[in-house]
Amino acid sequence: MRTIRQPALAAAISVVAFAAAGTAFAQERAFPEPERDFYVIENFAFENGSVLPEMTVSYLTIGNPENPPVLITHGTTGQAEGMLGDPFAGNLYGTGQPLDAEKYFLILVDAIGAGQSSKPSDGLRTDFPEQTLMDMVNAQKMLLEDHLGIDRLHLKIGFSMGGMLTWTWLTEYPDFMDGGVPIASLPGPMAGRNWMMRRMVIDAVRDDPAWNGGDYDEQPPMLQYMSAWFGIATSNGNLRLQEIGATREQADAFVDDRKAKTTVGDANDVMYMWNASRNFDPTPKLGEIEARVLVILSQDDERNPVELPMLEQNMALIPDAELYIVPEDAETRGHGTTYNAGYYADVLGAWMKTLPNAPEGLEQE
């Protein structure tokens, strides 16, 4: 394993303001307009043995299908459109950027349970099969092979849960891609604080009488409360939170603002998504990875602490892996830091040039 160190990076990069974070979009995109389409998989079999007669997979594409394909996946409570936000796409998809949409064919997929793909709120509610990350990957693989005619990816990249999906792709289908970039995801089991806090969110909502076993007319109030709590706890960073809440009054104002502004989806959809990573553990198959791997983490990520010994131990198991950790400062946002690709675009760009089957002429730029 090689660790990439760039102590002066924060001063050298152009970081898109976090005021536009989340699913905010550029007024003028520096890349072609995404196109949405759908693929319906008949009799989709889940890991738990359940079968859904029709599984809809919603996805966006950007660029020329003849170019090297790149699969991009979103976080737990996100969707494909979220990967068009300025902090991520604005630093990656434009001309001359690492995932230049004129050189690559970008595929952004709504995971099972998210966006416009099949999910509990479509009507089945808690009768919808409980999906896993493996189910999501299998549906994505069917989309690529059976619908888009793609039998090999140039790159698989994803943020947060999308990073876990990248690890799952790398370990379960090791010969399917040239490279993989898990962002904000450790190469180890869903455990520790990450799982404990997810479990607290799930239990708090399901214990809310308004949830009513998943058969509710209005969203249970605990869903918004716990979503705000989880966001404050794991997506802000210690330095930034201290600056925002330097006094009790300022801290209270921030909490009140988050409680009022936090947007949530359907409770069953959200609970299913938080629970989907319950069995995630790439550890046993890390040594079988064939693709080149670049792991991108942040020093202040509360969900994926870089100080855990497991990180170095498990990275050493991967045949060809590099690690880049974004340094913490007063502007980084904990788990949310690496959604801003400005912090690592130059690192990713240099690494992309080393991949096999890179677009013609890329190495000369």
N, C-alpha and C positions, 0 to 999 in steps of 0.2 A: 504494500500500500504506500502511495505517495501522498503526503499532505501538502496542498498548495498554500503558500503563505504570501500574502500581499499586504504588508502593514500600512501602506499608503493608499490603499484602494479607496477608502471612504472619501478622500479628498479628490481623487482622480476621476471618479465616475459621475455621470449625470443621473441623479436620482429623481424620479418623477414624484411630485409632492403627494404625500399620503392623504391629503385632503380629498383626493379623487380616488381613494382606494375602494375596495369592495368590487362592486360590479359597475362602477362608473366607466364611461367610455370616452374615447377621444372625440372631440368635436369633428375632427377630420382624421380618419384613420390613415396611417402611413402604409397600409397594406390593402389588398383587394377585399371587396365586400364578401363576408362569409355567406355560404349557401347552406340552408337547412334541408335535411331530407330524413326519411324514416325507413327502417327496415323491420319487417315483422317476421319473427322466428316462430315457426309453428312447433307446438309441443315442446317448449323449452323445459329441460330437466334441471332442477336445482340440486345442489349438493345434498340436501336433506331428503331427496327422493320425490319431492313434490313436482308436479308438472303443470305448467301454465299453457293452456291451449294456444294463446297468442301473446308473445312477448314483443312489445314495440321498443325498438332501439332508436332513439333520436340522436342526430349528430349534425355537426357543422363541418364544412370543408372550406379550405382557403387555398387557392393556387391551382396549379396544373397537375392533374392526376398522373401525368407521365414523369413527374419529378419524384425524387426519393421520398417515401412516405414517413411522416412523423406523427405518432399518436400521442395526444395530450389529454391528461385526465385531471379532474377537479377534486376539491376537498369534500369533506363529509357532508356539510350542509350547503354545498355549492352546486353548480351546474355548468354545462359547457360554456354558456355565455359569460360566466364569471372569468374564464380564461381569455376573454377579450378585453378585460379591464386595462386601463392605462398603465398601472405599475408593472403588470406582467407583459401583456402583448405590446405595449408601447415601447418596451425595451428589447423585444425579441423578434417580432414578425416583420419589421420594416426593412427597406432596402439596405443591404450591408450589415444587417443585424444577425445574430447567431442562428435564428430560425427564419431567415429571409423567405417570405412567402413566394418570391419569384424564383427561388431555387429549390424549395421543398414543397411537398403536398401535405398540408397540415390537416389533421383530422381530430376534431374535438368532440368527445362523446359524452352524452348524458348517461351516467351510470344507472344501473337498475335501481329504481326507487327515487330518482332525481329528475329534475327538469321535465322534459316532455317524453321521457321513457316511461315504461310501465311502472306503476307505484301503487301503494295501498289506497291512496285517496282517489284513484280512478273509479273505485266502487267496491272493491273487495274488502277494504279496511283490514282488519286483523286476520281475515281469511287469505290474504295475500301471503305467499310463501316467504319466510324470513331469509333474505338473501345474505350471501357472504361475499367477500372480495373475490373468491374463486369463481363464484357465479358471474360476477361482473366481468371478470377477465374472459371467461368462456363466451359470454355474449359478445364481447368486443372482438374476439377472435373469429366468431362466426360472421360478424359484420364485415370484417376485413376480407376473409377468405371467400365466403359464399356470396356476398353482395358486391363488394368493391373489387374483387379479384386480386387481392394483395396477399401474397404468400410469404412475404418477409418485410419487416419494418427496417428502415434505416435507423430510427431512434424511437424509443419510448421514454416519455418525460411526464412527470406529474408532481403536483404540489399537495402536501399533507396526505389525505387519504389517497390522492392521486399518486403520491410517492409510494404508499403501501401497495397500490396496484402495480406500480413499476417494479417493485421488488417481487411481487407475485408473478408478473410476466417473466422477469429475469430467471426466476428459479423453476417455474413450472413449464415454461417453453423456452429453454435456454438457447436454442438455435434459431429463434425467430427474428432476432434483431441484431444489428451491428453494435448498437450502444444503448445504454440505459442511464437515465438521470433521475434518481429519486431525490426529491426536494422536501425538506422538513419531515423526514421519516427515517427513523433508525433501522439498521439491519438486524432487528431482534424482535422478540415477541411483544404483542400487545399486553402490557403488564404495568406494574408500578403505578405512579401517579396518573399517567395517561389513561389507563383503564379505570382506575378508581374514580376519577372525576367523570368519565363517561357513564360509569355505572350509577353515580349519584344523580346525574341528569335524567337518565332513563327511569330510575326508581322514583324520583321525585314527581315526575309527570304521571307515571302509571299509578302512583299512590294518591294522586289528586282525584277526589270523588267526581270532579267534572269530567275526567277522562272516560269514566263509565265503561271500562273494559274495551275501550276503543270505539264505542258506539256513541258518539257525542254530536250535538248539533252546533255547538260553539266551541272554539278552541279552548282547552283547559288553561286557566290563568297561569298555572305553574310553568307552562312551556316557555312563555316570554320571560318570566322571572329567572328561570334556570339558564336560559340561553344567554341572558345578560350577564349573569354570574359567571358562567363558563368563559365568556369572552373577556371579561375583566381579568379573570384569573390566569388566562393562558394566551392572550394575544396582545399584550401591551408592552412587556419588558419592564424590568425593575427601575431602570434609570428614568424612563419616560413616565411611568406611573408616579414616581416620587415627584417629578417636576410638575405634573398635572395636579397632583393632590398634595401640594407642599404644606397645606394647612388642613385641619379637619373640615372646615367650611368648603374649601376647594374640592376635597375628596368627596364630600357629600354631594356637591353640585355635579361632579362627574358621574357618580353612581345614579343620581336622579335622571340625568340626561340619558345614560345608557338604558335604564329601565324604560324610559319613555320612547326611545328611538329604535331599540333593537327590534328588527323585523324577523318574524319566524314564519315557517310554512305550516303545513298540516302536521298535527301532533304524531299521528301514526307514521307518516313519512319520515319525520325527524327521528323518532325513536328507532325505526327500522335501520336508518342510516347510521346512527350512533352504534347500534348493536352489530352492524355488518362486519366490523373489524375484530370481533370477539375471538376468532380462531387464528388471527394473523400471526405467523411466525416463520420467516424465511430461513431461520438459522440452519436447519438440517441440510439444506440444499445450496447454501452459499458457495460451497466449493465446486459445484457443478455449473456455475454460471459461465457461459462462453463469450458473452458480449463484453465489450469494454464498459466500465462503470465510472461515472462521476457522481459522487454523493455531495449534495449541497445542504449544509445545515447552518444555523445561526447560534452564536454564543449565548444568546438570551432566550432561546426557545424553551418555554416552560414545559411543554409536552414531551420534548425530545432532548433531555439534558446531555450536552456534549461531554460532560465530565464523567459520565458513567463508564466504568472499565469495559463494559460490553461493547462499546463502540469500537475501540481499538482492537479488541480481541476478535470481533466478528469481521471487521474490515480486513484483517489479516487472512481470513479464510477465502476471500474472493481472489481469483487468479489475476485479474487486471483491474485494479480499482484505484481511484484517486479521491481525495477528500478535500473539500473547501469549506471553511467555517467563516461566516460573515462576522466580523468583530462587533461587539455591542457598543452603542453610543446612545446619546439622549434622543436620537431620532428613530432608532430601531424599535420594533414592535413585538418582541417576543416571538411567539409562534408565527405571527403574521409577517415577520421581517422578510422572509424569503419569497413572499408573494410579490415583493418589489424586486424584479429581476435586474434593476439597475445596479444592485449591490454585487452582482456576479456575472453580468452579461459578457464582460471581457474575458473572464475565466472560461465561461461556457463556449464562447466563440473560438478561443484558442484550442480548446479541447475538441470541438467539432471538426476542426481541420485535420485532426489525427485519426479520425474514424475511417475504417475501410469503406469503400464505395461512396466516398464523399462526392458531391457534385463537381463536375469538371471545372477545373480552374480555381476551386476554392482555396487550395493550399498556396496559390500564388498571390492571393489578395493580402 
